């Protein structure tokens, strides 16, 4: 069965393309390659490019491979903005500052016990690390040491979230940007058990002493 790529990989690819070959260099880029945590390269096609003087927006279409992934076909959008106020040239900053947040269609955490603290966008730590690593690579190439704001959004994410575990986990307003390996493995039992464990952990953090886990079809 054909594997796919996570929303985290898509977000990292879109974020890298926007500053790499558009915002910082002024050149348009319609294809970008990132390295997934699993070590498998991902070459993504870049669509929906919108360019302004201090901001670039683009998208990657999510491909979940042969997994029945509700987010397959969704646009994972990254908007990268160059703030008007940048640090003094005299400041000794060794690398760029990358600030990541979620926009439309990316959920917000409302209960403790999840990967991100309450109030944060539901962009898990591995996708955040992937985005930061890929964008920092571009900043080094372009000799940029300032600040970049990265906003990840999913236009149909709020509707899609109703078909996921997010409402039960207390993640409101959209889907999560996920992925520990960057790869979607079709019909993964580990992905299922990880989701069940996450819900149990969230229940415990919110005061539940016990719960039932019932296998089977319905």
Phi, psi and omega in degrees: 000147185279128176279164178234196182233143187286166173299329177296318177295318179297317180296318180295320179295314180296318181293323179292318183295320184298306179282329189297302190245009179232295186293311185275327183260339183081003181257142179277145181225128181249004177208140181215148178241133174236165176256121178283158177302334178284350179092004179265122178294148177235116175258114186252144173274134183259128182233176173052045183284129174230124185242132171231176184298318185243013181203144174227136177239138175206172185221158171235135179276123182291130176238108181271012181066220181268011176278142178285070187264121184294341182272354178302132181092351180282153176269120174262112191254137174238129172246121181246124186241139175260107182300151180296321181265116177249159181299152177306140179299339180280347180292143182267078178255126185276338179210167181292156173261123182248116181249122187244135176213169179254143178248214182304131175083359173254125187293164174242139180282128180241355181228147178288164175103358181260183183296325181248152180290161179304133180099338180282155169296146182280061173250106188294167190295324180293312174303323177298318178294321179297313180300312181299314182298313183292320180289322177299323178301317179294317181299322178296316180299321182272003181054045180253128182236018181270211183245138174234134174260127181242121180245119179260130178222161179224103188308322180258020186293325182294318178292319180297326184300333179293344180258013180240182177283352189306314180301326179286336181269356182081026174257116190248144171094359180165189181275173174260150173263110194238178171125119177264335180250346185085354185243139172263115177266122185304135175052044184286122176292325180296320178299321179293312181294326177297321180294318178295317179299319181298318179294320178296319179297317179296318178299317179297316180296335182258018169100003178280130183271334182205160176205163177260140170242113187243110178285162176126176180261160175218000000 
